[in-house]
């Protein structure tokens, strides 16, 4: 059986079109839970990946500290932390380095360490 050049091109085009295409999935989200206790933030340091959306959940478990809010100065984020309620902070790290988060009185301190991997 002879295939013409046109028929061969058609078969190749069909085979190429039938190949699976790599799907670009959305980046994974980084998640962590931070407790506010009498000892401060637990954990007090988080490692996050640059450019990957982060979802940090805070829960204040004590009324015996000044940790009634959390502030991320470099990200211009401030959230009230009601007692025993989950509070979600979402952002995407855009710079590598170390960034602090604090309570409203700057007495409780935590650190984000942002790196490329």
C-alpha positions in Angstrom: 0.0 0.0 0.0 1.4 3.3 -1.0 1.0 6.4 1.1 1.0 9.7 -0.6 3.0 12.5 1.0 -0.3 14.2 1.8 -1.6 11.0 3.6 1.7 10.6 5.5 1.5 14.2 6.7 -2.1 13.7 7.8 -1.2 10.5 9.8 1.7 12.3 11.4 -0.5 15.3 12.3 -3.1 13.0 13.9 -0.4 11.1 15.9 1.1 14.4 17.2 -2.3 15.8 18.1 -3.1 12.5 20.0 -0.1 12.9 22.3 -1.0 14.0 25.8 -0.3 17.6 26.5 1.4 18.4 29.8 -1.1 20.2 32.0 0.2 23.1 34.0 -1.2 22.7 37.4 -1.4 25.6 39.8 1.4 25.8 42.3 0.9 24.1 45.6 -0.1 26.2 48.5 2.2 26.3 51.6 0.2 25.8 54.8 1.2 26.1 58.5 -0.6 26.6 61.8 0.8 28.9 64.4 -0.4 28.8 67.9 -0.2 31.8 70.2 0.5 30.5 73.7 2.0 31.8 76.9 5.4 31.0 75.3 4.7 33.1 72.2 4.4 31.9 68.7 4.6 28.2 68.2 6.4 27.6 65.9 8.3 30.9 66.1 10.1 30.3 62.7 8.6 29.2 59.4 10.4 28.3 56.2 8.5 29.2 53.1 9.3 28.9 49.4 9.6 32.0 47.3 6.7 32.6 44.8 4.5 29.9 46.3 1.2 31.1 47.9 1.2 30.7 51.7 -1.7 30.1 54.0 -0.9 30.6 57.6 -3.5 29.8 60.2 -3.2 31.5 63.6 -5.0 30.4 66.8 -4.6 32.3 70.0 -4.9 29.8 72.9 -4.3 32.2 75.8 -5.5 35.4 77.2 -2.3 35.9 79.2 -0.2 37.6 76.5 -0.4 40.7 74.3 -0.8 38.4 71.3 -4.3 39.7 70.4 -3.2 40.6 66.9 -0.5 39.6 64.4 1.4 42.1 62.2 3.6 41.3 59.1 5.2 44.8 58.6 6.9 44.0 55.3 3.6 42.6 53.8 1.4 45.3 55.4 -0.8 42.7 56.9 -2.5 43.1 60.3 -5.1 40.6 61.7 -6.9 40.6 65.0 -6.6 37.2 66.8 -9.8 36.4 68.8 -9.3 33.9 71.5 -9.6 30.2 70.3 -10.6 31.2 66.7 -8.8 30.3 63.5 -7.5 33.4 61.6 -6.1 32.8 58.2 -3.4 35.0 56.7 -2.7 34.5 53.0 0.0 36.0 50.8 2.7 35.0 48.2 6.3 35.6 49.2 7.9 37.8 46.6 11.4 38.3 48.1 13.8 35.9 49.7 15.2 36.7 53.1 14.0 36.8 56.7 10.9 38.7 57.7 9.4 39.2 61.1 5.8 39.0 62.4 4.9 40.4 65.7 2.1 41.1 68.1 0.7 44.7 68.3 3.1 45.6 71.1 6.1 44.1 69.3 6.8 41.8 72.3 5.9 38.5 70.7 8.1 37.9 67.6 8.2 35.2 64.9 10.2 34.9 61.7 9.6 33.9 58.1 12.6 32.5 56.3 11.8 32.8 52.5 14.1 30.9 50.1 13.9 29.6 46.5 13.8 26.0 47.6 
